[in-house]
Amino acid sequence: MGRLWKSSDWNGFWALLADNLANLVIAAGVCKGVFNMPDEIVFGRILPGLGVSLVAGLSFYAYQGYKLGQKENREDVTALPYGISTPVLFIYLFGVLAPLYFGWLDQYGDQAALMAWQAGVAACFMGGAVECLGSLFGPTLKRITPRAGMLGTLAGIALVYIATVPLASILEHPLVGLPALGIVLAGLIAGLRLPFGLPAGLVAIVLGSAIGLATGAATIDTTWRPSLHVPLPVVGDIIQGFQLLLSKPEILAVVLPIEIYNFIETMNNVESAEAAGDAYPVRTCQVADGAGTMIGALFGSTFPTTVYIGHPAYKRLGSRLGYAAAVGLVSLFVAVTGLHAFFYKLIPTSAVAPLLVFVGTVIVGQAFSESPRRHGVAVAFAMLCHVSNLLVTNINGVLQVHDLPNDEALLSKLAGQGIHWAGHQTMALGAIVSGLIWGAIVAYLIDHKVARAAGFAFAGGLLTLFGVIHGPTLGFYPNSIALGYALLGGVILLFSGAESVLEDTAQS
């Protein structure tokens, strides 16, 4: 192996750092602004805990990349990116911390914020343990699931949340976002060399920030002063948190499915890396994700961390090993000094968004290019649930802003406008798992492997029955959707031994 840091690591460094810093800012903003958590919890416990988790996980994955390079005598290995999964962040904020805080607010007043944090840390620690347990059957699930299902459901997340949402923020502030996007399109997607070999990601952020300062979209916070928050273990708070969770067992029905989502996302991301040329052991990665989450919880974090989506994009950027370790170290430094608040005002979101658009579009492209050509339709099927997830998220936001009830009258009005709200809600719940299942069903049918396709349909019915997919929480849901999956599997089995009426594409 050559040097651990290469000049091309800068592009990946800025892209991954921007993504993680954005999530740090979101976490801090909601915990303070919505849950009224005091500074000593938000800046003294949660952010330093996240910093510890990030430096531990990213350093481990840089080391894993180093070992892979030595084993295969290669210098082009790219470390797996790692961080705070944005969908999981929001679920922990509003599906775990929000019910805890508001459930205790009337009875305990100001003490509710501390109690919510303690229970949230315990939930995070428990979630990490679930991630580790996923390693017991992760390799088997990876082996039996077609690549179209695994990469397709990742592509759905990438399309709606990593590409479309940031692109919308670019067009909200086009004077800042579009010039930065131009740098990213030319330097990262087209591969054109910038003057003096400058990294396109850094140039895009600097240009966007400069225009932001000139137009008022960004400011230099002259009141900011550094502060030191040393990460400290919070074992006593975790124990207290587990005791508090005993009075809120319904929170476990949120934690368990989201952690199932997490270890499946890890499996899919490892498959994505393998498709790009870097084969990492999925079991090791799932254990590492769980361990990183538990380490963060031990130091006060309430949010799980995981292998990030986007390895192929970082590989295309020329990033190798150093970018990951550097992001971990800088994230920890930012978390313990409070520097994120300064960056938040200096760097407009629309200046960072082009890097996310790049990552998202590369992931979508990879899902099609690295799956068998004949499975293109299967990839598309796997993406559909995530479109519904975005629609539901946005419409829910509108309902909350206008304080509208989500009742039958509203459903009827929405249906009158051609908005199939109930259907979209069903599709959105457990989207990463249901997307994987749909992609697998279609891919196996295309390959005329009828029994395997039916098996995934029956699995979809079983997961629906217990609320893992298409349900608001874990539970028992003997509904028409579960029955529908069973009927789907039965219909598929009717085609056992049927001859194809299409041109044979088995090798395409």
N, C-alpha and C positions, 0 to 999 in steps of 0.2 A: 504493500500500500504506500502511496505517496503521501503528500501533505494532507493533514486532516482539514485544513481550510484552503479553499481555492477562491479566486476572485469571483467565480460564478456563484459562489454561495451567497453573495450579497443579495441577489434577486430573491432567492427563497427566504432569506432572513427577513427582509422587509415585508414580504407577503405574509409569512406566518406570524411575525411579531404584530403586524397590524391587526390580524384576525384575533389573536389572543388578547391584545390590549383593548380592543373594542368590547370583548366579552367581560373583561375586568371592569371596564367603565359601566357597562350595563348592570352588572351584578351589584356594584357599589351604589349606583343611582337608585335602583329599585329598593335595595335593602334600607337605604337611608330615607328615600322620599316616600315610599309606600308603607314600609313596615316600621318606620321610625326607630330603626336600630341606632344606638349611639355610636360615636366615632370609635370608641375603644373596641367595639365588636367588629364593625365594618373594616376599619383601617388597621386595627390592632390584632384581629384574629382571622377574619374571613380572607382578606386579600393576601396576607403573609402565608396563610395555609395553602391558598391556591398557588402562590409563588413556589412554595416547597414542592408541591405536587408537580408543577410544570418542570422545574429543574431536575427533579428525580426522573420523571418519565422521559423527557427529551434527552437527558444524558444517557439513559439506558438504551434508547433507540439509536443514538449515535454510536454507542458501543456495539450494538447488534449489527449495525451497518458495517462497522470496522471488522467485526468477526466474519461477516459474510464475504467482504472483500478479500480478506486473507484466505478464507477457505477456497474461494473460486479464483484467486489470483487476479482480481479485477480492481480497477481504480475508478470505475464509473458507478459504483453503488450509491444509491440515494437513501439516506435514513428516512424512516417513517415519520411523517409529521404527527404531532401529538398536541392535544390541548383540550379546551372546554368546548364540547359540542353545543352549538347554538340552540338546536331544538331541545336538547336535554336541559340546558340552562334555563330556558323559559318554563319548561315543565316543573323543574324543581322550584323555581321562583313562585309560580302561580298555582301549581298543583300540590306542592308540599308546604313551602313556607307560608303562603297566603292563608290556606285553611287553618294552619296552626296558629298564626298570629291573630287573625280575626276571630277564631274560635275562642281564644283566651282573652281577647281585649276587654270585653265588658266586665269579666269577672276579676281580672288581675291588673288592668290598666297598664301603666308603664312597664310593669314586669313582664308583660306578654312578649315584648321584643326579645328579651333575654331568653325566655322559655322557648320561643320559636327557634332561635338560633341553636340552643342546646339540642332540641329535638331534631332540628335539621342536620346538625353535625352527626348525630347518631344514625339518622336515616342515610346520610351519605356514606358513613362507614359500613353500614349494612349493605348498601348498594354495591360497594366495592367487593364485598364478600360474594355477592351474587354474580358479579362479573367474573370473579375467579372460578366459581363453580361452572360457569359456562364453558370453561376450557375442557371439561370432562367429555362433552359431546360436540364441541366446536369443530374439530377435525372431521368427524363423521358427517356432520351437516354440510361442511364445505365439499366433501367428496361426493355426496349424492345430489347436490344442487347444481343445475346448469349455470354456467358463467353468465348467461343472459339474465337469469333471475337475480344473481348477486350484484352484477355491475349495473343492471337496469334499474333496480330500486335505488342504488346510489345515484345514478344519473337523474332520477326524479328529484331527489333532494337537491342535487347540484343545480338542476334547471331552475327550480322555483325559488330556493332560498339563497343559493350562492351566486347565481347569475341574474335572475330576473329582479329580485328585490334590490340588490345593489345598483342594477342598471336604472331602476326607477329613481333611486336617490341621485344618480348622476344627472338625470334629466330634470330633477327638481332644482339643481344648481349647475346649469350647463356651462357657465363661464369657468367654473372650477373643474367640473368633472370631465367635460369633453376633451379639453387639451390633455389632461392626464390620461384619458382613455386612448387618445391618439398615440401617446408614447408607448402604452402597453400593447396596443395593436401592432405597431411597427416593430418595437423592440422584442416583445415576447412571443407574439403569435406569428408574425412574419419573419422574425429572426434577423432583422436589419440591425447593423452595428451602429451604436450611438457614438458621437464624437468622444475621443479619448478612451473608448471602451467602457464608458460609465454604465453602471447597472440600471436597466430600464425601470425597475421597481422603485429604486431610490429617486431617480429623476422624476418619475410621475408624482411621487409624494411631495417632493420639494417644489416642483412646479405648481401643483395644486395648492399647496400651503402658501406659496408666494402670491398667487392670484387671490387666494382667500384673504390674505392680509390686506391686499390692495383694494378688494371689493367689500370688506367688512364681514366676510363669511368666516374669518378666523381672527383670533386676537392673541396677543402675548399677555399672559396673566402676570402682571407685575407684582401682584400681592402674594403669589405663591411662594411658600418657603418649604424647604425639605424638612421632613420629619422622619424619625427612625422608629420602626415598629419591628422589633426582633421576634421572629417566629418562636412561639413557646408551646409545648405540649398542653393539650386540654383534656387529659384523660378523665379527670373528675367531671367535667362538663359532659363528656360523652356518656358516662355512666348515668348522670342525672337525666340526660336526653333519652336514654333507653327507658328509664322509669316513666318519663313524661309520655313517651310513645304508647305505653300500655293503656293510657286513657284515650288514645287516638288511633286505634288499630286500623281505621279506614285508610290512613296514610300509607300503610303497607301495600294496599291495593293499587296505589300509584307507583310506589318505588319498584315493586317487582316487575311489572311489565316494561317500565322504562329501562330497567337494567337488562332485561331480555333484549330490548331494542339495542342497548349499548353493545352487548357482546356479539350480537348479530352484525351490527355496523362494523365492529372490529374485524370480524371474519370477512365481511365484504371488502373492507379496505385492504386487508392483507391479500385477498384475491386480486384486487386492483393493482397492487404493487407487483404481484407475481406476473400479471399480464404485461406490465411495463418492464419486466426483466429482472426484478429483485424478489427472490422467493424467501420469505420469512416464515418461521414456524408459527402457525395460527394459535396453537395452544399456549406457547410462550407469550405471545402478544396479549392474549386474553387474560392470562395471569398477571402480566405486567400492568395492564390497564387497571385491573382490580386493586393491585397492590398500590399503584400510584394514587388511586382514589382514596384508599384507606390511610395512606401516609398523609395526604392532604387533610383528611378529616381529623387525624390525630393532632394536627396543628391549627385546627379551627375552620377549615373549609367546609362549606355546605353543598358543594357542587362536584359531581363526578368529572373525571378527565378520561380521555380515550384516544386511541389512534384516530387521527384526523382524516377526513376525506381529502383527496387531492395529491397523493403521492406522484401520479403520472405528471401532474402539472409542475411539481417541484423538480422532478427529474428532467423534464423538458427545459426548465430554466437553467439546467446545468448545476443545480445544487447537489451536494454530496453528503458529507457528514457534519461539517462544522456549523452549517446553518442551524441545525437542530439544537446542538449544545449551546450555541450562542443565544438563541431565542430563550432557552431555559434560564440561562444566567441573567440575561437582561430583564426577563419577566420577573424574576425574583427581586432584582434590584429595584425595579419600578414599584413592585408591590410593597416593599419594606420602606421605601422613601416617600411614597405618595406621589411619585412623578407622573403617574397616569393622568392626574387632574390637569397638569400643565400641558401634556400632549393632547388631551381631549379638546382643549380650546385652541391649540395651535394648529392641529391637523384636521381639516374638515373631513367629514365622512365621505363626501363626494370625491375627495382626493385619494382615498384608500380604496373606494369601491371598484375602480377599474381592475385592481389586482384580484379581487374576488370574482369579478366577471370572467377574467382569464381562467382562474382555477375551475370555476363552474363549467365553462364551455369545454375545457379540455377533458373533464370527467365525462361529460355527455358524449363527446366525440369518441373517447376511449371505449365506452360501453358498446358502441356500434362497431368500431374497428377491431376490437379484440375479442368480440364474440363471433362465432361462425356466421358467415354472411346470411345463411338461411334463417338465422334466429333474430333478424332485425325486428320483425313484428313482435317477437317475445320481449325484446328490450323495450319497445314502445309500450306494450301492455304493462310492464313492471313500473313504468313511470307514472301511470295515470292517477293512482291514488294520491300521489304527492301534489298534483295539481289541485285536487279537491281539498287537500290539507291547507294549501295556501288560501283558497277561496273561503274555507270555513274560518281560518284565523282572521282574515280581513273582515268578513261579515260579522263575526263575533265582536270585533273591535267597534264596528259601527253600532251594533245593538247596545253595547256597554256605554258608549259615548252618549247615546240618546236615551239610555235607561229604558229600553224596550224589552218586554217579556218575550221569552222564547217559548211561545205557546202555540196551540193549534190555529188560532186566528192569524198569527203571524205566518205560520207555515202555509196557510191557504193563500194569503196575499202574495207571498214570495213565489208560490207555485203559479199564480196567475201571471207573474212576470217572467215565467220560464226558468225560475231558479229552483232547482230540485234540492232544496235545503236538506231534507231528511236523508236523501241519498248521498249527498256530499258529506254530511256528518258521518254517515256510516263508513264511507270510503276513507275518510281522513283518520279514523281511529286505528292506530296500529299500522300506519301506512307502510313503514319499512318492511314489516313482516308480510303483510298482505301483498305488497308489490313483489317481493321475492317469490311468494307462492304463485301469483299469477304468471310471472315470467317463466317459472319452472313448468307450470302446466302447459303453456303454449309451446315452449321449447321442446318438451318431450313429445307433445302431439306432432309437431313438425317432423320430429325424428321417428314417428310412428311407434314410439315406446308408450303404448297406451296404458299399461299397468302402472308405470311410474307416474304418468300424468294424473291418473285417477287417484293414486296414493297421495299426491300433493293436494288434490281437491278434498279428499277425506280429511287430510291434516288441517286444511283450512276450516272445515266444519268443526273439527274438534277444538281448534284454537278459538273459534267464534263462540262455541258452547261455553267456554270458561272465560271469555272476555279479554283474551290476549289480543285479538283483533276485532274490530267492529263493535267494541264495547267500551263504555266510559271508564270502567274499573274491572279488576278481576272479580269474578262472581260466577253464577250459573245462569246462562241465558239460553234456554231451550226455545229459540225463536225461529222465525221463518228463514233467516239468513243462514243459520247453522243447517237447517233442513235443506235449504237450497244448495249448499255446498255438497251435501250427501247425494242429492239428486244429480248434481253436476258430475260427481264421480261415477254414479251409476250410468249416466248417459255416455260418458267417455268409454266405459268398459264395453258398451254395446258395439264399439268399433274394433274390438279385438279381432285381429285376423282380416280386417277389411283391406281391400286393395286401394292403392292411391290412384286418383284420376288426374293427378298433376304430374308434370315432368319430374323425374327423380332428381332431387337436390341433396341427397344424403351426403355428398362429398363437398358441397359448395360452402 
